[in-house]
Structures are given as structure tokens and as C-alpha cells.
Amino acid sequence: MMVLRYIAVLSLVIVAFNSSVRATDTTGVLRTEQDQDVEKAEYLRQLSQDYEKHGDYRRADSVYTLYTDFQKNFYDEAAMKELTNMKKAQADAEQNALQEKEKQRISMVHAMDQKRIRITMIAVVIGIGLTIILAGFIIQLIRLKRRANNQLTKANNELAIQRQEIEHQCDLIAESKEDLTNANDQIISSIKYAQMIQQATIASAGNYGSLFPESFVFFRPKNIVSGDFFFASQCGRLKVFVVADCTGHGIPGGFLSMLGISAVKEFLTTEDSAQHPGIVLDKLKTFVKSTLNPHDGMSAMEDGMDMTICSFDFEKHIMYYATANQTALLVRKGIPHRLKGNPMPVGKYYLEAGSFSSLQQQLEPGDMVYLYTDGFQDQLGGDKSHPVGRKLYSKNLIDFLCHHYTLSMQEQKQQLDEFMNQWSNSRDQTDDMTLAAIRVQ
């Protein structure tokens, strides 16, 4: 058996040698190792068949065993080679994949670099554009500021010129103010002197305190001199009280009041004239119209005066009265009685209605007679919620007098003063105010 194996091995060596010799074909091309192994296996299979044909079955079996072993080794080696080739191919594929990934990474990095470069270039361009815009804006601001500074300088120069002119005007105004102050002081002094003359004239018109012990007079001019005046005198056994309101106030009213006092003193002197006060008003009316009648082309004046004349006969408790556009008030036991006369003033009037009426009123002890001008009812005042204020009206004055008529003369005067101050509420006086109050004994 061993001999046969050696023979077979020897045969294989011979075959291998022959195979190596035949490895190069007639064309001189080197065949692959796999082709040589196939030829070796085919030789062993044919040799086994030849032994079997010649009846040498032992050799045939030995050669066939070699054939099967060789074939098994051949296929194991082929599988190993195939596995090696597969691993090599896989390694090559992985290497190729890595190389491809590296190429992709390099391409991506390159793309990112290109993108970063583009972004950087865009940012640079935008930055340059913004810088140009900002520079233009700054240049425009500088121009505007320079223009504004020029205008401001021009305005300052104009203001300086105007300031100089204003200072010059102020100097002129100061000089004019000083002149006006001096003139005003002279005028005020003259008006105050006129006030003294008016007060002296009114005082010389009669001492009402001695004629009417239970009486008071509330006299408040709007300005220094007054257009209102009052007059008291004794005419026979009658005692007369007159309250008048001349047109206007201040100096014009003061001149008319002086005229009125002079006329009253001239026409109201006898007991008969005191019993007919309407006739006295007619005479006064004629006197005022003739005195104020224009001469030598002068324009007509429509000034005059409202007046009430009351003549008291305290023995018979009779009051003779006449009113010219005024209302006298009689308060008896707290009830007011308005004593009306003629609704026309003493002077020129477009609705003249004949002569003035002389009227009578029976009196009772304790009655209060009030004679007053319209300066009370026209006084603006009330709550400060009314910026201008509202008029007092005669109703509120009459209510006040009816509420306080029982007080003493001094207390009534004091209460009336407080009432008017409270009503006016620091507002300017609207007109002259005069009220005379007489209590019947």
C-alpha cells in the first residue's frame, strides 16, 4: 500500500512537472494556477479509470483517493482564495468608499469654503454699501446742521437787532410811562379834589341825620367821583329826601350829579313844591334839556338822570312821592310794596309821556322806606363757577331788605355792606350804588 502511494505521488510529481512544462502553451501565454489544478485533478481521475479498466482495482482506488483528496484540497484552497478575494474586494470597496467619502468631504469642505467666501463677499459688499449709505447720511446731517447753524446765526443776529430795537422801545415806553404816571397822578389828584367838592356839595345839601334820626345812607361810588347823589332838606313842615342816578359814572356822572344837586336845591324849596314832587321833576327835566341843549352846531346829548323824591309828613303819616325811572320800596311788617311812578328819566327821552305824576302813600309807624339806584341790581357776582358772574336783580335785594328791616339802622347798613361784598365775590363794581333807608316813627 505504501508503495502504491509513493508511486502515485511520484506520478503526481511527474504530472506536476509535465503540467509546469505545459503551463506555457504554443502561443507562449502563461495559464492560471486554477487551470493547472483542474488539469491535475482530471489526470488523477483518468488514471484511476485506466487502472480500473486494466483490473488493477487497488491502484485505481488509491489514485481515486488521491483524486478526491486533491479535489477537496483544491476546492478548500479555492474557497479560501475566493474568501480572500472577497475580503480583498470588500477591503477595496471599503477603501473606495472611504476614498469616496473623503472626496465627498473634501468636496463639501470646498463647497462650504466657497459658500463661506460668497457669504463673506456678500457681507463685505453689504458692509461697504451700508458704510456708503451711513457716510452719505452723515454728510447730509452735517450739511443740514451747517444750514441750521447758518439759519440760527442769522436768526440770532435778527434777534439781537430786534432786542436792541425792543430795548430802545422799552426806553421810550419807560419815558412815556413816567409821563403817563405823572399825568395820571395829576388826573387822580384832580379827581380826588373833585370828589371832595362833590362830597362837600352833597353834605351841604342837608344834614339827613338831623332830619331823619332813624335813617342811614349806603353810598359806594364805582370810581372816585359818583354819578349818584342824595339830598335832604326841610320844606315847611315836610321833610324831603331825594336819591338820583345820573347817566354814567366817574367824571361824566360827577358833572351831571353836580348839575342835578344845583337844580334840586333851586326847585325844591317850599312846602308846596314838596307836596307836588311831580312838578319838581318836570321843572328839572326842562332845566336839564335846556342846559344840555346843543348850541353853535354841537351834537345833541341824551344824558339825564333817574330820580325819586319823597316828602314826609310825619304828623299825618303821609308820604308824597314821584319817581323818574326808579322804584321806591315800602316794607310794612315784612311785606314789600313797590312804589312805582313814571318810567322815564329826567332829561331827553325818546318815549316821553307827558308830565311826571305826584303820588301819595299812607304810612304807619314802623314802616321802612328804601330809595335806591340800579347799581345794586346790576352788580355782577355769585358763584365763581360763572366766570363773568350774574346780576343780583331787584328781587334778591328786596328779599334781603325785607329780612333785615327790623334791625337798627347801623346794623342794616353793616349787613348790606357784607351782603354786597359777599355777592360780588371780589369782582369789580359794575356801577355806583346808593341806598337811603328811612324808618317811620
C-alpha positions in Angstrom: 0.0 0.0 0.0 2.7 2.4 0.9 4.5 1.5 -2.4 1.4 2.4 -4.3 1.1 5.8 -2.5 4.7 6.6 -3.4 4.1 5.6 -6.9 1.1 7.8 -7.1 3.0 10.7 -5.5 5.7 10.2 -7.9 3.2 10.1 -10.7 1.8 13.4 -9.4 5.3 14.9 -9.4 5.7 13.8 -12.9 2.3 15.2 -13.8 3.1 18.4 -12.0 6.4 18.6 -13.9 4.6 17.9 -17.1 2.0 20.4 -16.1 4.6 23.0 -15.4 6.1 22.3 -18.8 2.7 22.6 -20.4 1.9 25.7 -18.4 3.1 27.6 -21.4 1.0 26.9 -24.5 2.1 27.1 -28.0 1.4 30.7 -28.1 3.6 31.4 -25.0 0.8 32.6 -22.8 1.1 31.6 -19.1 -2.0 29.9 -17.8 -3.6 30.5 -14.4 -2.8 28.3 -11.4 -6.5 27.3 -11.2 -6.3 25.9 -14.7 -3.3 23.8 -13.8 -5.1 22.4 -10.7 -8.1 21.4 -12.8 -5.8 19.5 -15.2 -4.1 17.7 -12.3 -7.4 16.6 -10.9 -8.5 15.5 -14.4 -5.3 13.5 -14.8 -5.8 11.6 -11.5 -9.4 10.8 -12.4 -8.4 9.4 -15.8 -5.5 7.4 -14.2 -7.9 5.9 -11.8 -10.2 4.9 -14.6 -7.3 3.4 -16.6 -6.3 1.2 -13.6 -9.9 0.2 -13.2 -10.1 -0.8 -16.9 -7.0 -2.9 -16.6 -8.4 -4.6 -13.5 -6.0 -3.1 -11.1 -8.6 -2.0 -8.7 -6.3 -1.3 -5.7 -4.3 1.2 -7.7 -7.5 2.6 -9.2 -8.9 3.0 -5.6 -5.7 4.6 -4.3 -5.4 7.0 -7.3 -9.1 7.8 -6.9 -8.5 8.5 -3.2 -5.7 10.9 -4.2 -8.0 12.4 -6.7 -10.7 13.1 -4.1 -8.2 14.4 -1.6 -6.7 16.7 -4.2 -10.0 17.8 -5.3 -11.1 18.5 -1.7 -7.9 20.5 -1.1 -8.3 22.2 -4.4 -11.8 23.4 -3.6 -10.8 24.4 0.0 -8.0 26.4 -1.4 -10.4 27.8 -4.0 -12.8 28.8 -1.3 -10.0 30.3 0.7 -8.9 32.1 -2.4 -12.4 33.2 -3.1 -12.9 34.4 0.5 -9.5 36.1 0.3 -10.6 37.7 -3.0 -13.9 38.6 -1.4 -12.2 40.2 1.6 -9.8 41.9 -0.7 -12.7 43.1 -2.8 -14.6 44.2 0.4 -11.5 46.0 1.6 -11.0 47.5 -1.8 -14.7 48.6 -1.7 -14.3 50.0 1.8 -11.2 51.7 0.7 -13.0 53.1 -2.3 -15.9 54.1 -0.1 -13.6 55.8 2.3 -11.9 57.5 -0.6 -15.3 58.5 -2.0 -16.3 59.8 1.4 -13.1 61.6 1.7 -13.7 63.0 -1.8 -17.2 64.0 -0.7 -15.9 65.5 2.5 -13.3 67.4 0.6 -15.9 68.5 -1.9 -18.2 69.5 0.9 -15.5 71.4 2.7 -14.6 73.0 -0.6 -18.3 73.9 -1.2 -18.6 75.2 2.4 -15.4 77.2 1.8 -16.9 78.6 -1.4 -20.2 79.4 0.4 -18.3 81.0 3.2 -16.3 83.0 0.7 -19.5 84.0 -1.1 -21.2 85.0 2.3 -18.1 86.9 3.3 -18.0 88.7 0.0 -21.8 89.5 0.3 -21.2 90.7 3.8 -18.3 92.8 2.7 -20.4 94.3 -0.2 -23.3 94.9 2.2 -20.9 96.5 4.8 -19.4 98.7 2.1 -22.9 99.7 0.9 -24.1 100.4 4.5 -20.9 102.3 5.1 -21.5 104.4 1.9 -25.2 105.0 3.0 -24.1 105.9 6.5 -21.4 108.2 5.2 -24.0 109.8 2.9 -26.4 110.2 5.8 -23.7 111.7 8.0 -22.7 114.1 5.2 -26.4 115.1 4.8 -26.7 115.6 8.6 -23.5 117.7 8.5 -25.0 119.8 5.7 -28.3 120.1 7.5 -26.5 121.1 10.7 -24.4 123.6 8.9 -27.5 125.0 7.3 -29.3 125.1 10.6 -26.3 126.8 12.2 -26.3 129.4 9.5 -30.0 130.0 9.9 -29.6 130.1 13.7 -26.8 132.5 13.4 -28.9 134.6 11.1 -31.9 134.4 13.5 -29.6 135.3 16.4 -28.4 138.3 14.5 -32.0 139.3 13.7 -33.0 138.7 17.4 -30.1 140.9 18.5 -31.2 143.6 16.2 -34.8 143.2 17.5 -33.6 143.1 21.1 -31.8 146.4 20.5 -35.0 147.8 19.0 -37.1 146.4 21.8 -34.7 147.9 24.4 -35.0 151.2 22.6 -38.8 150.9 22.6 -38.7 150.0 26.2 -36.7 153.1 27.0 -39.3 155.1 25.1 -42.1 153.3 26.9 -40.4 153.9 30.2 -40.2 157.5 29.4 -43.8 157.5 28.2 -44.9 155.6 31.3 -43.2 158.1 33.5 -45.0 160.9 31.7 -48.3 158.9 31.9 -47.7 158.3 35.6 -47.2 161.9 36.2 -50.2 162.8 34.1 -52.3 160.1 35.9 -51.2 161.3 39.3 -52.3 164.8 38.3 -55.6 163.5 37.0 -56.2 161.4 40.1 -55.4 164.4 42.3 -57.8 166.4 40.3 -60.5 163.7 40.5 -59.9 163.4 44.3 -60.3 167.1 44.6 -63.5 166.8 42.6 -64.6 164.1 45.0 -64.0 166.5 47.9 -66.1 169.1 46.1 -68.8 166.6 45.4 -68.9 165.3 49.0 -69.0 168.8 50.3 -71.8 169.7 47.9 -73.8 166.6 49.0 -73.1 167.3 52.6 -74.2 170.9 52.2 -77.4 169.7 50.6 -78.7 168.9 54.0 -77.9 167.1 57.2 -80.2 164.0 56.7 -79.2 162.6 60.1 -80.8 165.5 62.0 -83.9 165.5 59.7 -84.3 161.7 59.8 -82.9 160.3 63.1 -83.9 156.7 62.1 -82.2 156.5 58.8 -78.9 155.6 57.0 -77.4 156.1 53.6 -75.3 153.4 51.8 -73.1 155.4 49.3 -70.5 153.5 47.3 -69.2 155.1 44.1 -67.8 152.9 41.4 -64.9 155.3 40.8 -63.6 158.2 42.8 -66.5 160.5 42.0 -70.0 159.3 41.6 -72.9 159.8 39.2 -75.3 159.1 42.1 -76.2 161.7 44.7 -78.7 162.2 47.5 -80.3 165.3 49.0 -82.2 166.0 52.2 -84.0 169.2 53.2 -86.8 170.8 55.3 -89.6 172.3 53.2 -92.0 173.9 55.6 -93.3 171.1 57.8 -92.3 168.4 55.3 -89.0 166.6 55.3 -87.7 165.8 51.8 -85.3 163.0 50.7 -84.0 162.7 47.2 -82.0 159.9 45.6 -80.8 160.3 42.0 -78.7 158.3 39.5 -77.1 160.3 36.7 -76.2 158.9 33.3 -72.7 157.3 33.5 -70.3 157.3 36.4 -66.9 158.7 37.2 -66.2 162.2 36.0 -69.1 162.5 33.5 -71.6 161.2 36.1 -69.9 163.6 38.6 -70.6 166.6 36.4 -74.2 165.6 36.0 -74.6 165.0 39.7 -73.4 168.5 40.5 -75.8 169.8 37.9 -78.6 167.8 39.5 -77.9 168.9 43.0 -77.9 172.5 42.0 -81.2 172.1 40.2 -82.9 170.3 43.1 -81.7 173.0 45.5 -83.3 175.6 43.2 -86.7 173.9 42.5 -87.4 172.1 45.8 -87.6 174.8 48.4 -91.2 175.3 49.5 -93.8 173.1 51.2 -95.9 173.4 48.1 -93.1 172.1 45.9 -92.5 169.3 48.4 -96.2 168.3 48.2 -96.0 168.2 44.4 -92.8 166.4 43.6 -94.0 165.6 40.1 -94.0 169.3 39.2 -90.4 169.5 40.6 -89.4 166.6 38.2 -91.0 168.4 35.3 -89.0 171.5 36.1 -85.8 169.5 36.5 -86.5 167.8 33.1 -86.9 171.2 31.4 -83.8 172.5 33.1 -81.6 169.5 32.1 -82.8 169.5 28.5 -82.2 173.2 28.1 -78.8 173.0 29.8 -77.7 170.1 27.7 -79.3 171.5 24.5 -76.6 171.9 21.8 -75.5 175.3 20.7 -73.4 176.5 17.8 -73.7 173.2 15.9 -72.8 170.9 18.8 -74.5 167.5 18.7 -77.4 166.7 21.0 -76.8 164.9 24.3 -79.3 162.4 25.6 -77.9 162.2 29.1 -80.2 162.7 32.1 -80.9 161.2 35.5 -83.2 158.7 37.3 -84.7 160.2 40.5 -87.0 159.6 43.4 -88.4 162.5 45.5 -90.1 161.6 48.8 -91.7 164.2 51.1 -92.7 163.0 54.5 -95.5 164.5 56.6 -94.8 162.6 59.8 -97.7 164.3 61.7 -100.3 163.0 59.2 -98.2 159.9 58.3 -98.4 160.8 54.6 -95.6 160.5 52.0 -95.8 162.5 48.8 -93.5 161.0 46.2 -92.7 161.0 42.5 -90.3 158.7 40.6 -88.4 159.1 37.3 -87.5 155.7 36.0 -86.9 154.4 39.6 -88.8 152.3 42.2 -89.2 153.2 45.8 -89.8 150.3 48.3 -92.1 150.3 51.3 -91.6 147.4 53.7 -94.5 147.0 56.2 -94.5 144.1 58.6 -92.0 142.3 56.4 -94.1 142.6 53.3 -92.6 144.6 50.4 -94.7 147.2 48.5 -93.1 148.6 45.3 -93.9 152.3 44.7 -93.8 152.9 41.0 -94.1 156.2 39.2 -93.2 157.3 35.7 -90.9 155.0 33.6 -89.0 157.9 32.0 -85.8 159.7 33.2 -85.3 163.4 33.9 -83.8 164.6 30.6 -84.3 164.0 26.9 -86.1 160.7 26.2 -87.5 159.2 23.1 -90.6 157.8 24.8 -91.6 160.9 26.7 -95.1 160.5 28.1 -96.3 163.9 29.3 -95.6 165.2 32.8 -94.5 163.4 35.9 -97.1 162.2 38.5 -97.2 163.3 42.1 -98.4 160.4 44.2 -99.3 159.8 47.9 -98.7 156.8 50.2 -100.3 156.4 53.7 -97.7 155.5 56.3 -97.7 153.6 59.5 -95.3 153.7 62.5 -92.6 151.1 61.9 -92.7 151.2 58.1 -89.4 151.3 56.3 -88.9 153.3 53.1 -86.0 152.4 50.9 -84.8 154.6 48.0 -82.1 153.1 45.8 -80.4 153.3 42.4 -80.0 150.4 39.9 -76.3 149.8 40.8 -77.4 147.1 43.2 -79.5 145.0 40.9 -76.9 145.3 38.1 -74.0 144.2 40.2 -72.3 141.1 38.8 -71.5 138.4 41.3 -72.4 135.0 42.6 -70.5 131.7 42.4 -67.1 131.7 40.9 -68.3 128.9 38.5 -69.7 131.7 36.5 -66.5 133.5 35.1 -68.3 136.8 34.4 -71.0 136.4 37.1 -74.7 137.1 37.1 -76.8 140.1 38.1 -78.1 140.5 41.6 -81.6 141.7 40.3 -84.0 143.7 42.4 -85.8 140.6 43.8 -82.8 139.5 45.7 -82.2 143.0 47.1 -85.8 143.3 48.1 -85.7 139.9 49.8 -82.6 141.0 51.8 -84.2 144.3 52.9 -87.4 142.5 54.0 -85.4 140.0 56.0 -83.3 142.7 57.8 -85.8 145.7 58.1 -86.3 145.2 61.9 -82.6 145.7 62.7 -81.2 149.1 63.7 -80.1 151.5 61.1 -76.4 150.8 61.8 -76.9 147.1 61.7 -78.8 147.2 58.5 -76.1 149.3 56.8 -73.4 146.9 58.1 -75.4 143.8 56.9 -76.0 145.4 53.5 -72.3 146.1 53.1 -71.4 142.5 53.9 -74.1 141.2 51.6 -72.8 143.2 48.6 -69.2 142.2 49.3 -70.2 138.5 49.5 -72.3 138.7 46.4 -69.7 140.5 44.2 -67.1 137.9 45.4 -64.1 140.0 44.5 -65.5 141.1 41.2 -65.3 144.7 40.0 -68.1 147.0 40.9 -70.5 147.4 38.0 -72.0 150.9 38.8 -72.4 153.5 41.5 -74.6 152.3 44.4 -76.7 154.5 46.6 -79.5 153.4 49.1 -81.3 155.5 51.6 -83.4 153.9 54.3 -85.9 155.8 56.5 -88.0 154.4 59.4 -91.4 156.0 60.1 -91.8 157.0 63.7 
